[in-house]
Amino acid sequence: MNVSVDSTKCIGCGLCVSMAEEVFEIVEGVSQVKPDAPLQDSAVQQKANDAAAVCCNQAIVVEES
């Protein structure tokens, strides 16, 4: 799984961090994927997918590998 955040769309509301703190963090007012995010874990993958689904600006991109 590959997860990314389009910083041009992100408004930094923090919803993704509250839903998947293992994956996302706010840096300089926008969300980004943590470099050490445990994306091999299926529960964490589900959290990332859930966060992408509710992102108000559709800034989170999840690609299955």
Secondary structure as the mmCIF struct_conf table of DSSP 4:
data_model
#
loop_
_struct_conf.conf_type_id
_struct_conf.id
_struct_conf.beg_label_comp_id
_struct_conf.beg_label_asym_id
_struct_conf.beg_label_seq_id
_struct_conf.end_label_comp_id
_struct_conf.end_label_asym_id
_struct_conf.end_label_seq_id
STRN STRN1 ASN A 2 VAL A 5
TURN_TY1_P TURN_TY1_P1 SER A 7 LYS A 9
HELX_RH_AL_P HELX_RH_AL_P1 LEU A 15 MET A 19
TURN_TY1_P TURN_TY1_P2 GLU A 21 VAL A 23
STRN STRN2 PHE A 24 VAL A 27
TURN_TY1_P TURN_TY1_P3 GLU A 28 GLY A 29
STRN STRN3 VAL A 30 VAL A 33
TURN_TY1_P TURN_TY1_P4 PRO A 35 ASP A 36
TURN_TY1_P TURN_TY1_P5 LEU A 39 GLN A 40
BEND BEND1 ASP A 41 ASP A 41
HELX_RH_AL_P HELX_RH_AL_P2 SER A 42 VAL A 54
TURN_TY1_P TURN_TY1_P6 CYS A 56 ASN A 57
STRN STRN4 ILE A 60 GLU A 63
#
